[in-house]
Amino acid sequence: MADPKIAEVKDVNRNELVSAHSHIRGLGLDDALEPRETAQGLVGQKAARRAAGIVLKMIKEGKIAGRAVLIGGQPGTGKTAIAMGIAKSLGDETPFTMISGSEIFSLEMSKTEALTQAFRRSIGVRIKEEAEIIEGEVVEIDIEKSQGTFRSPASGAKAGKITLKTTDMETVYELGAKMIESLQKEKIVAGDIITIDKASGRVTKLGTSFGRTSEYDAMGPQTRFVQCPEGEVQKKKEVVHTLNLHEIDVVNSRSQGFLALFSGETGEIKEEIREQINKKVAEWREEGKAEIVPGVLFIDEVHMLDIECFSFLNRALENENAPIIILATNRGITTIRGTNHKSPHGLPIDLLDRLIIIHTKEYTERELMQILEIRCQEEDVEMTEEAKELLTSIGVQTSLRYAIQLITTSALVAKRRKATEVDVEDIRKVYSMFVDVKRSTQYLQEQQDLYLFSEQLAGQGKGMDLESI
């Protein structure tokens, strides 16, 4: 097989949205892996965060690849928040894939293929290449046979010279038509610090030399100043590309190659392609050209998977390149999907034996208030102390999630009355407008006879006779 194609994936800038866990910055641990009371967006759950910190350290040291962690607890106790904290602490270099157990069944591919793709998204490959580059400060650019100015490209530009310098030397290079076109496209002028890839001819502008700071006003506030490079102008530089195995699979299995990554669902990938990719990556590892970076696969609502998926997970965990798997569930002893058997968390016993299990506990009233204060800051909402106390009381009686939903809605109500802070009256108003689960259930029980196809709970009045319809 020819060398697999490698495509460099660049980040796309986008607006940051306020989401349920956008306030999470990490696990909030000190250097001894002890959890702080409130740090990096996480509050309470000290035992769970301490355990997650140990898991995080093992992940960073590469000692937990191919193992799995289960975070179990009742709804609204921070299971997903802890998983997101682990992801933030690992940084961008470690692949992190987040899926829901239910979405496995909604994709237009087999369940095992969907899980395989999720696994391979969570396994990074750090590929090292040694490239020859020319790097220095532009002293002068001399374009010959040009009918226009340097900043305005002209078709007559055929050849030229460029003088580059470092702190130690100065060199003159001959320029061809393509290189002149690249320099004109990047609008390179004297004083710029540039690099030129000798293999591809790609020109990159790193910034403007500090020697040009006197011209700052003419250049504008967006100008980036950098130091003049040291050493030789022509040098070798190690370039590192970090991809995941799924990206390499897609690039090598589709006619459109790299563009397939942006075309949505990539469909099923032949196992022969994956075997060839694995073989080639293994060769690169032996030659020292690449290293495997075991990432993290987070499966929320894992109880939604069925027995076939659990069998796949059991087998996949034995693979030498398996990622770290973090599972989360809010189920107790329940039926394993696809069987008639009941088991803790709805997972087979043989899979549970492989797991490190972390439990989350219910938040205290004080912790609820701290979480609501953090969410107010994240959503940029000013709230009086009395309103925070009332919102906390609502969270204790209903749920944390319901109380969080009232933050933005109450801010909009306060804005309508031209107030700068959310007060008690705003909380009371939105509380009366939007009901929680308990009040909604109570209303349905009281109005049961007015709804179609409803089944009345035992002892709650007359229900509709469904058999008579």
N, C-alpha and C positions, 0 to 999 in steps of 0.2 A: 504493500500500500504506500502511495506517495505521502509525504509529510502532510498531516492535517492542516487545513487553512486556519490561520489565527486572525481574528478580527478584534481590533481595539475598540472597546465600548466606552463612549464618553458620557459623562453625566449631563443631563439636560436641566438647566435652571428652571425652577417652577416656584409658584407662590406657595408659601407654607400655610396650610390650613389648620385651624384649631379642631382637633379630633379628640376622641375619648382618652387617648394616651399621649397626646402631643406634649404634655408637661413632663413626661418621663425623660430623664437625662442619664440615668444609670441606676445602680443598686443602692447607692447611698451608704457605702462601706468605707471604713478607714483603712489604714495600711495593714492593720492586724485582722482584716476581714470582719471586724465587728460593726454591726449596723448602727448608724446614727438614728436618733429619734425621728428626725425629719431631714431628709437630704436628697437632692437630685430628683425631686418630685415624688418620692416614696415616703409613706408614713406608716408607722407600726409594722406588724408582721415581722418582728425581729428574728424569730426562729426560722421562718421560711427564707428570709433574706440572707441570714447567716449561712444556711445550707446552700442557697443559690450562689453565694460568694465562693464557697469551696468548689462547687461545680465549675464556676467561671474560671477559677485558678487552674483547675485540671484541664479545662479546654485550652487555655492559653499555653499551657506546658505540653499540650498534645498527649495527655495521659488518659483521655476519656473517649477517644474516637471509637465508634461502634457501640456505644452504650446509650442508654435512654433514661430520661428522668420524667416522672409523672408528678404534676402539680395538681393536687385534688383539694377541693373545698367548695363550700356553698356559694351560690351566685353573689357577685358583688364583693368578693373578698380579695381582689387584686391578683388573681392568677395570671391573667394576660399582662398586667402591669409588670410583674416580676420577670416574665419572659421578655418583654420589651426592654426592661432594665438590663438584662443579660446582653441583648443585642446591641444596645447603646454602648455598654462597657467594652464589648469586643472591638468596636470601631468598624470602619468601612472596609478594611482589608480582609475581614473574615466574612464569608458568605452567610447570609441569614435569610431563610425562606420561611414565610408564614402562610399557612393554608388552614382552611376549616375542614373538619371531617365530612361535612355535608357536601362540599363543592366537588369532592371526588366523583360523586354520582351524577353531576350535572354537565360534565365535560364530554365532548364528542370523541371519546376514546375509552379504552378499557380501564378498569379501576387500577390494575397493576401497572399499566403504562403511565397513568397520571401520577401514581406514587413514585415510579421510577424516575420520571422527569423531575419531580419535586426533590428526590434524593440527589440527583446529579446537579441540580441548581445549587445545592448546599455543599458541594465539594469543589473547592477552588484549586486552580492550577497556577502557580506562580512561575512564569516562564522568564528565564534570564537570557538576554542576548547582548553580545558585545558589538557596539556600533562605532564606526570611525566617524568623528565629527570635526568640523572646523568651527572654532569658537573664539570670538574676539570683539573688540570695539572697532566700528567702521571709522577709518581715518579719512578715506576719500573714495569716491566712486567716479570713474571716468568712462563714459559711454561714447564709443566711436560710431560714425556713420548714422547718427540719429538725426531725424528731422524735427524732433520735438524736444520738450524738456523732460527731465528725469521723472518728475511727478506726473507728467502726462505722457503715458506710453505712446511710442511711435512705431509704426511698422518698419521703419528703416533701420532700427537698432539691431545690429548684427553681432557686434563684439565689444569688449570693453575690459576694464581692469578694476579690481577692488583691493584696497589696502586695509588690512586688519592688523590690530595690535593687541598684545597683552601687556602686563606689567613688566615682562621680561624680553619681549621680542616684537618685531614688526615684519609682516610678510605681504607680498603683492601676489594676487591670483588673477589668472586670465578668466574672462567670463564669456560663455557662449550665449546664444540667443535665448535658450530656455531658462538659464540662470538669470539673465537680465529681466526676463518676463516675471520670474518669481520674486525678484527683488522689488520690481515696480509694483507688483500686486500687493506686497506687504508694506509698501511705502517706506522702504528703508532709506535713511539719510545718514550723513556723517554724524557721529556721536551715539548711534544706536549700538547696543550690545546684541549680537545675533549668534545663532548656531546654524550650521549647514550640515545636513546629513549627507555624507559622501555617496552612499549607496543610492538614495532616492532623490537627492538634490533638493530636499525639502528645506525651506528657510523658515526659521522661527525667531521672532523678535522677543528677547527677554526683557528689554526695557531700554532706558536711556542712561548713559554714563553719568556718574556723579560729577564729572568734570563739566557738565552742561547745566549745573544747577543755577548758574547766573542767568540762564535764559528761561527760567521757570515760568515767568509771567507770560512769555510768548507761547509757551508750550501748553499751558492749561493745567488745571488741578488734577486731571486724571492721569497725568504722566507718571510712569513708574520709574524710579531711579535705582540702578544697581551698580555694584562695584565692577571695575574692569577686571576681567579674568586674569588668573596667574598662570605661569608655566608656558608651555608651547601652544601655538595656535591650533595645530593639528594634534588630536589626541584620541584615545580610545575611551569609551564611556559605556558602562553597563546599564542597559535599559531593561526594566522589569515590567512585564505585562501580567496582570492578574485577571483571569477569566474563570468561569465555572465550566464543568464538564458538559452541561446541557448546551451552553452557547457553542462549544466546539462541535458537539453532535449536530446541532441545527445547521451550522455553517457548512458542514461536510455532507449533509444529507439532503440539501435542497438545491435546486438549480439556480435560484436567485441568491444563494449564499448568505452573506451577512444581512441582506435586506429581510430575510425570513424572520429575523429576531423582532422586527417591527410589524409583522403582518398578523399579530394576534396569535390564535392557537396554531401551533406548529404541526399538529397531527402526530400520528405514531411514527416512531423512528425504528428502523430495522435493528435487530439485535446484532447483526453482523457489523454494522457501522460502529456500534458501541464497543464491540470486542476489538475492532481494529484501532479505535481511539485509545482504549485502555492499554493495548499493546504498545502503541507509539509513546504514550505518556510514560509508561514503565521504562522504555528505552531512554527517554529524556532524563528521567530520574537517575538512571544508572550512569549517564554521561555527565550528570551535574548541571544539566541545562534547565531543569524544572524541579519543583517540589510541590507536594500535595498539601493543601491547606484544608483540613477537615472543618467544615462550617457547622451551622446549626439549622435543623429542620424543626420548626414549631408547628405542631398539629393541634389546633384548638378544637373543642367539642369532639375529642377522639372517640367518645362513646357512639358517635354516629357511624363509624366504620363497621363493616360486617366481618364475619369470620374469615372470609377470603382475604380481606385486607390485613387482618391480624396475622394470618399465616405468612403473608408476604413480608410483613415487618419482622417477624421472627427470623425468616431466612435472610433478609437484607441486612440485619444487624450483624450477621456473621461475616459479611464482606470486609476485606482488609481496608478498603477505602471508604467505609461507611461514615456518614457524618454523625454528629451528636444529635440525638432526637429528644425534643422536649414535648411532652404531651400534657394536655390540660383537660380536666373534666369537672363538672359539678354534680355528677350522678353518684348515688350511693350504691347499694346492692340492687342491681337491675339486670334485665335480660340481655344477653349477648346477641346482637343483631345477626340474623341468619340461623339462629339456633333457638331451642326452647329452654336453654340452661341459663340460670342466673349466676352472677359473679360480681365481686366487688368492682365498682366503677364501670361495669359492663364490659370488662376486658377479660380474655381467657387467662386462666391461672398460670399457664406456661409462659405467657408474655409478662404477666405481673412479676413472676420470679426474676425476670431480667432487669426490672426497673428499680431505680432509686426513687423512693416516694417522698414527696414533700407536701405537708398539709398546711393550708392557710386557715386562719381563724377569723371569727367575726370581729369587726372593728368596734372599739369602745366609743362612747359618745365624744370624748375629747379628740380621738383620732379622726372621727367623722368631721368635726369642726375644722381640724387642720387641713384635711383633704379638700373641703369646700372652700377654704381660704386660698389654697393653691389654685383651684379651678377658677376662682374669681380673678386671680392675677393673670392666669393664662387667657381667660376670655375678656380681660381688660374691663372688668365690672367693679365699680366702687359700691360698697355695701356697708350700711351702719352695723354696729356691733349687735344691736337688738334684732336686726333682720337676720344676721348670721346665726344668732341663738335660736330664732324661730325656725330657720331653714334646717339647722342641725336637729332640732326636735322633730321636724317632719321626716328627716332621714332616718331617725331612730324608729319612728312609728311605721314608716313605709319601707323605703329602701334607699341606699346611697345613690343608685342610678337615677331614681325618680327625683331626688333632691337636686342632683347636678343638672337635670333637664330644666329645672325652674330658674336657674341662674340667668341665662340669656333672656328667657321669656319675661322675667321680672324686670330686667334691665330695659327692655323695650317698653314695658308699661311705665316705668319711671321716666323714660325719655319723653313719652307722650304728655306727661304732666310737667315737662321741662325741669325735672329734678336732676341733680348731678350725682346723687347716690340712691341706691335701692333701699327703701325703707320697709317697715313691717307691713304697711298697707299694700305695697306692691306684691309682697310675698303672699299675703292673704288673698289678693285678687286672682293671681295666677293659680293658687291652690284651689280656688273655687272653679276656675275655668277648665283646668286639666286634672282629671281624676287619676288616682293610682290604681293598682291592681285590686286591692281590697275593696275600695269603694265601687269600682266597676263591677266586681263580682256580686257585691251586695245589691247593686241596682238591678243586675240581671235576675237575681233571685226574686226580687220584689216585682219585677215586670215580666216574669217568665211567660205568662199567658199571652202577651202581646207580640212575642217573637215567633217567627216561623221555624218549624223543625227543631224546636228546643226540647231537651230532655230534662225534666224537672228533677232536682236532687231529692233523694228520699226524705220524706217528712217536711217538705217545703211547699205544701199546697198541691193543687191539681196540675198535672202535667198533660201535655198533648199526647193523645193516643196515636203513636206513629203507625201502628198496624191498621188503623182505620183509614189511612190516607191511600 
